[in-house]
Amino acid sequence: MKKITAQELLLAIQHLFAMFGATVLVPLLTGLSPSVALVAAGAGTLLFHLITNGKVPVFLGSSFAFIGALATVVSTKGISYAQGGVIVAGLVYAILAMLVKVVGAEQIKKFFPPVVTGPVIMVIGVSLSYCAINDSSGVSSGLPAGISWLVAFFVLVIVVICNFSKNKMINLVPILIGMASGYALCVVLKMFGINIIDFTPIANAEWINIPYITEGFFSLPKFDLASILTIAPVALVTFMEHIGDITTNGAVVGKDFFKDPGLHRTLLGDGLATALAGFIGGPPNTTYSENTGVLATTKNYDPRLLRITAIIAIILGFFGKFGAVLQTIPGPVKGGVEIILFGMISSVGIRTMIDAKLDFTKTRNLIIVALILVFGIGITISTYSGGSVAGISVNIFGHTMNFSALFVATVVGVLANIIIPEE
């Protein structure tokens, strides 16, 4: 393996900061182990890169789409049955990958012209922006709004200044510098009696944390029809999300990943990573928009950086103190960075439509874009509940299915593009 340079390590840590909060939040909400989730995310990312020939710069972290189904099975049946459901969900991905291979990526791509993909990419960014505002205002962490906004604005200014710096190294790691500066500011504020940061998780964490021993967490997968029917169908929802995420990632990087390495490979990589997570007791994995935001901000698209991030995530799963440090990053510090990250994703959506020279004097284009934005953003605003979870729940044959705002917006956009005539 090629030696990891200091610069690559810093860039990888920057990606680590972007994915960490969401990846550990899913297991905390569902009754699984955060340490195992980090190991599963890291191992799943490496497996994804192996299957996609290392061409797609993505990180796979814990999927929010499965939270409701996972929490239900873990609380009623136990972790081992949830593992069985997650494994089958990964196999559903694999089946979908085979179907895409047979049908052809070009046929799939016909359903996703710029008039659909542009606003869908915007929805991804705008939907996440709600988290950025809640973190910046202190709502997500129960902090006073005034001081929270000051910290978030401080971090935001640092990131912007770094992006315009003529120093190449500073220009490469603006997010890392912004978060480190914000963290240092919070430490100073704590010295003056303003408790915006809590070091308790660091004190409580073990130095060496072997998930299956230290936490007493060990179980073999068990397969039960009811558990499978609760968890596995969510893969049909995340299939559409996957298409949106890969489209966004390709738009940022400037490559068509539908063609090379192929949508069937990215789907298979996502599916096998999810199945692997099920075997070791982690939550299902999905491609992370947060890391795509880092790509858009830094303009460094080397997939190797994400593989280094994956290795660090695995290591953190076994060293509790280091992972706990990341858990203590205050909400406003994350919020200041998220404003840039998620805003950049939305900007990529706008650029996609501009590059395609979409004619907005045509009523058809206006209607399709309007429907996608209203359903995607409207559902997010009306159902957001403090995390990155926003969507609608539907009871189907006694099973509750959660459909994310991104899924609904994508389906609406695809159908509108098919149904509304060109003339």
C-alpha positions in Angstrom: 0.0 0.0 0.0 1.2 3.5 -0.9 2.5 5.4 2.1 0.0 7.9 3.6 1.4 11.4 3.6 0.7 14.0 6.3 -1.4 16.0 3.8 -3.6 13.0 2.9 -4.1 12.3 6.6 -5.3 15.8 7.3 -7.7 15.7 4.3 -9.0 12.3 5.5 -9.6 13.6 9.0 -11.6 16.4 7.5 -13.9 13.8 5.9 -14.0 12.0 9.3 -15.4 15.1 11.0 -18.1 15.4 8.3 -19.4 11.8 8.7 -18.9 11.1 12.4 -21.9 12.7 14.0 -24.5 11.1 11.7 -22.8 7.7 11.7 -22.9 7.3 15.5 -26.3 8.9 15.9 -28.1 6.1 14.1 -26.9 3.3 16.5 -27.7 5.5 19.5 -31.3 6.0 18.2 -31.8 2.3 17.4 -30.1 0.5 20.3 -27.0 -0.7 18.4 -23.4 -0.1 19.2 -21.8 3.2 18.0 -18.4 1.5 18.0 -19.6 -1.3 15.8 -21.3 1.2 13.6 -17.9 3.0 13.0 -16.2 -0.4 12.2 -19.1 -1.3 9.9 -18.9 2.1 8.1 -15.2 1.9 7.6 -15.2 -1.8 6.4 -18.2 -1.1 4.2 -16.6 1.9 2.6 -13.5 -0.2 1.8 -15.6 -2.9 0.3 -17.5 -0.4 -1.8 -14.3 1.0 -3.2 -13.1 -2.5 -4.0 -16.3 -3.3 -5.9 -16.3 0.1 -7.8 -12.6 -0.2 -8.7 -11.8 2.7 -6.3 -13.2 5.2 -8.8 -16.1 6.8 -6.8 -15.1 9.2 -3.9 -17.8 8.4 -1.4 -17.9 7.4 2.2 -20.6 4.9 3.4 -22.1 5.7 6.8 -25.1 4.7 8.9 -28.4 5.1 7.0 -31.1 7.2 8.5 -33.8 5.7 6.3 -33.7 2.5 8.4 -34.0 4.1 11.8 -37.7 3.4 12.4 -37.6 -0.2 11.1 -34.4 -1.0 13.0 -35.6 0.5 16.3 -38.8 -1.5 16.1 -37.1 -4.8 15.5 -34.3 -4.2 18.1 -36.9 -3.3 20.8 -39.3 -6.1 20.0 -37.2 -9.0 18.8 -33.6 -8.2 19.7 -30.4 -7.2 17.9 -29.8 -10.6 16.3 -33.1 -10.5 14.4 -32.3 -6.9 13.3 -29.0 -8.2 11.9 -30.9 -10.8 9.8 -33.2 -8.1 8.4 -30.2 -5.8 7.5 -28.4 -8.7 5.7 -31.5 -9.3 3.6 -31.8 -5.6 2.8 -28.3 -5.8 1.5 -29.3 -8.7 -0.7 -32.2 -6.7 -2.1 -29.7 -4.1 -3.2 -27.7 -6.8 -4.9 -30.8 -8.0 -6.8 -31.5 -4.4 -7.9 -27.9 -4.1 -9.0 -28.4 -7.2 -11.3 -31.6 -5.7 -12.7 -29.8 -2.4 -13.5 -27.0 -4.4 -15.2 -29.6 -6.2 -17.3 -31.6 -3.1 -18.2 -28.6 -0.9 -18.7 -27.5 2.3 -16.9 -28.4 4.3 -20.0 -32.0 3.2 -19.7 -32.1 4.2 -16.1 -30.4 7.5 -16.8 -33.2 8.4 -19.3 -35.5 8.8 -16.2 -33.0 11.3 -14.7 -32.4 14.2 -17.1 -31.0 17.5 -15.7 -34.6 18.9 -15.2 -34.9 16.1 -12.5 -31.4 15.7 -11.2 -30.7 19.4 -10.8 -33.6 20.1 -8.3 -33.1 16.7 -6.6 -29.5 17.6 -5.9 -30.8 20.9 -4.5 -33.3 19.0 -2.3 -30.4 17.0 -0.8 -28.6 20.2 0.2 -31.6 22.2 1.3 -33.0 19.2 3.3 -29.8 18.9 5.2 -29.6 22.7 5.8 -32.3 22.4 8.4 -29.7 20.4 10.5 -27.2 23.2 9.9 -29.5 25.9 11.3 -30.6 23.8 14.3 -26.9 23.1 15.2 -25.9 26.7 14.6 -28.7 28.1 16.8 -28.1 25.7 19.6 -31.5 24.0 19.3 -30.1 20.6 18.7 -27.9 20.8 21.8 -30.0 23.0 24.1 -27.5 25.9 24.1 -28.4 29.6 24.3 -29.1 30.9 20.8 -27.0 34.1 21.1 -23.7 32.5 22.0 -24.4 29.6 19.6 -24.8 31.8 16.6 -21.6 33.7 17.5 -19.6 30.5 17.5 -21.2 29.2 14.3 -20.6 32.5 12.6 -16.9 32.5 13.8 -16.5 29.0 12.3 -18.2 30.0 9.1 -16.0 33.0 8.6 -12.8 30.9 9.2 -13.9 28.4 6.6 -14.7 31.1 4.0 -11.3 32.8 4.7 -9.5 29.5 4.3 -11.2 28.8 1.0 -9.8 32.1 -0.4 -6.3 31.7 1.1 -3.4 31.7 -1.3 -1.7 29.1 1.0 -2.3 25.8 -0.8 -2.3 23.7 2.5 -4.8 26.0 4.2 -6.9 26.0 1.0 -7.1 22.2 1.1 -8.3 21.8 4.7 -10.7 24.7 5.4 -13.3 22.5 7.2 -10.6 21.0 9.5 -9.2 24.4 10.3 -12.7 25.9 10.9 -13.7 23.1 13.3 -10.4 23.1 15.2 -10.7 26.9 15.6 -14.3 26.7 16.7 -13.5 23.9 19.2 -10.6 26.0 20.6 -13.0 29.0 21.0 -15.4 26.8 22.9 -12.6 25.7 25.2 -11.7 29.3 25.9 -15.4 30.2 26.5 -15.6 27.3 29.0 -12.7 28.8 30.9 -14.7 32.0 31.3 -17.7 30.0 32.6 -19.7 29.7 29.3 -20.3 26.0 29.2 -20.8 25.4 25.5 -18.7 22.2 25.5 -19.0 19.1 27.6 -15.9 16.8 28.2 -17.9 14.1 30.1 -17.9 11.6 27.1 -14.1 11.7 27.0 -13.9 11.0 30.8 -16.4 8.2 30.6 -14.9 6.5 27.5 -12.5 3.5 27.6 -9.0 3.9 26.1 -9.3 0.5 24.4 -12.8 -0.3 23.4 -13.2 -3.8 21.8 -17.0 -3.6 20.9 -17.7 -7.3 21.3 -15.9 -7.5 24.7 -15.9 -4.1 26.4 -19.5 -3.5 25.6 -20.6 -7.1 25.9 -22.0 -6.8 22.4 -22.1 -10.1 20.5 -24.8 -11.8 18.6 -25.2 -14.0 15.5 -27.7 -13.0 12.9 -31.2 -14.6 13.1 -33.7 -14.6 10.3 -37.4 -14.1 11.0 -40.0 -13.3 8.3 -41.6 -10.5 10.3 -38.3 -8.8 11.0 -37.2 -9.2 7.4 -40.5 -7.7 6.1 -40.0 -4.7 8.5 -36.4 -3.9 7.5 -35.7 -5.2 4.0 -38.3 -3.3 2.0 -36.6 0.0 3.1 -33.9 -0.9 0.5 -36.4 0.0 -2.2 -36.6 3.5 -0.7 -32.8 3.9 -0.4 -32.4 2.6 -4.0 -33.8 5.9 -5.2 -31.7 7.8 -2.6 -28.7 6.0 -3.9 -29.3 7.2 -7.4 -29.7 10.8 -6.2 -26.5 10.6 -4.1 -24.4 9.0 -6.9 -25.8 11.6 -9.3 -24.8 14.4 -6.9 -21.4 12.9 -6.3 -20.8 12.7 -10.1 -22.0 16.3 -10.6 -19.5 17.5 -8.0 -16.6 15.5 -9.4 -17.5 16.1 -13.0 -17.7 12.4 -14.0 -20.5 10.0 -15.0 -20.4 7.2 -12.5 -23.5 5.7 -14.1 -21.2 4.7 -16.9 -17.9 4.1 -15.1 -17.7 2.1 -12.9 -21.5 1.7 -13.5 -24.6 2.2 -11.4 -24.8 -1.6 -11.0 -21.4 -1.6 -9.3 -22.2 1.3 -6.9 -25.5 -0.4 -6.0 -23.8 -3.7 -5.4 -21.1 -2.0 -3.3 -23.7 -0.3 -1.2 -25.7 -3.6 -0.8 -22.7 -5.8 0.1 -21.5 -3.1 2.6 -25.0 -3.2 4.2 -24.9 -7.0 4.3 -21.5 -6.9 6.0 -22.8 -4.4 8.5 -25.6 -6.8 9.3 -23.2 -9.7 9.9 -21.1 -7.8 12.4 -24.1 -6.0 14.1 -23.9 -2.5 12.6 -26.7 -0.4 11.0 -27.2 -0.4 7.2 -24.8 1.8 5.2 -25.5 4.4 2.6 -23.4 7.0 0.6 -23.0 10.2 2.6 -24.0 13.6 1.3 -21.9 15.2 4.1 -18.7 13.9 2.5 -19.9 15.0 -1.0 -20.2 18.4 0.5 -16.6 18.2 1.6 -15.6 17.3 -2.0 -17.5 20.3 -3.3 -15.9 22.7 -0.8 -12.3 21.5 -1.1 -12.4 20.4 -4.8 -10.1 17.5 -3.9 -11.8 14.4 -5.4 -9.2 11.7 -4.7 -11.1 8.5 -3.7 -8.0 7.3 -1.8 -8.8 10.0 0.9 -12.1 8.3 1.6 -10.4 5.0 2.0 -8.0 6.5 4.5 -11.0 7.9 6.3 -12.5 4.4 6.4 -9.3 3.0 8.0 -9.4 5.8 10.6 -13.1 5.0 11.4 -12.3 1.4 12.0 -9.5 2.3 14.3 -11.7 4.7 16.2 -14.2 1.9 16.8 -11.5 0.3 19.0 -10.1 3.4 20.7 -12.9 5.0 22.8 -11.2 8.1 23.9 -10.5 9.4 20.4 -14.0 8.7 19.2 -15.3 10.5 22.4 -13.3 13.6 21.5 -15.3 13.9 18.2 -18.5 13.4 20.1 -17.8 16.5 22.2 -17.7 18.8 19.2 -20.4 21.4 20.1 -23.4 21.8 17.8 -22.6 25.4 16.8 -19.1 24.4 15.6 -20.6 21.7 13.4 -23.4 24.1 12.3 -20.9 26.7 11.1 -19.3 24.1 8.8 -22.6 22.5 7.8 -23.9 25.8 6.4 -21.1 25.7 3.8 -21.2 22.0 3.2 -24.9 21.7 2.6 -25.1 25.0 0.8 -22.4 23.8 -1.7 -24.5 20.7 -2.5 -27.5 22.9 -3.3 -25.3 25.1 -5.5 -24.2 22.0 -7.4 -27.9 21.4 -8.2 -28.2 24.9 -9.6 -25.0 24.5 -11.6 -26.4 21.2 -13.1 -29.4 23.0 -14.5 -27.3 25.9 -15.8 -24.8 23.6 -17.5 -27.7 21.8 -19.2 -29.0 25.2 -20.4 -32.5 24.4 -19.2 -35.1 26.7 -20.7 -37.2 28.1 -17.9 -39.5 29.9 -20.3 -41.0 26.4 -20.8 -43.9 25.8 -18.4 -43.0 22.0 -18.4 -39.6 22.6 -16.9 -41.0 25.1 -14.3 -43.6 22.6 -13.2 -41.2 19.7 -12.8 -38.7 21.7 -10.8 -41.4 23.3 -8.7 -42.9 19.9 -7.8 -39.5 18.4 -6.8 -38.6 21.4 -4.6 -42.0 21.7 -2.9 -42.3 18.0 -2.0 -38.6 17.7 -1.1 -38.3 20.8 1.0 -41.9 20.9 2.3 -41.8 17.3 3.7 -38.4 18.1 5.3 -39.7 21.2 7.1 -43.0 19.6 8.2 -41.5 16.4 9.5 -38.0 17.3 10.7 -37.6 16.1 14.4 -34.1 17.2 15.5 -31.8 14.8 13.6 -31.3 14.2 9.9 -34.5 12.2 9.7 -37.3 13.8 7.7 -40.0 12.0 5.7 -43.4 10.5 5.8 -44.6 7.2 7.3 -47.1 5.0 5.6 -48.7 1.8 7.0 -48.6 -1.0 4.4 -50.1 -4.3 5.3 -49.5 -3.7 9.0 -45.9 -2.6 8.5 -44.8 1.0 8.8 -42.7 2.2 5.9 -40.7 5.5 6.2 -40.2 7.4 3.0 -37.6 10.2 3.1 -38.2 13.6 1.6 -35.5 12.8 -1.0 -37.3 9.6 -2.0 -40.6 11.3 -2.4 -39.1 14.3 -4.3 -37.2 11.9 -6.7 -40.3 9.8 -7.4 -42.4 12.9 -8.0 -39.8 14.3 -10.4 -39.4 11.1 -12.4 -43.1 10.6 -12.8 -43.7 14.3 -13.7 -41.0 14.0 -16.3 -42.7 11.0 -17.8 -46.3 12.2 -17.6 -46.0 15.9 -18.6 -45.7 16.2 -22.4 -42.9 18.0 -24.1 -45.4 20.2 -26.0 
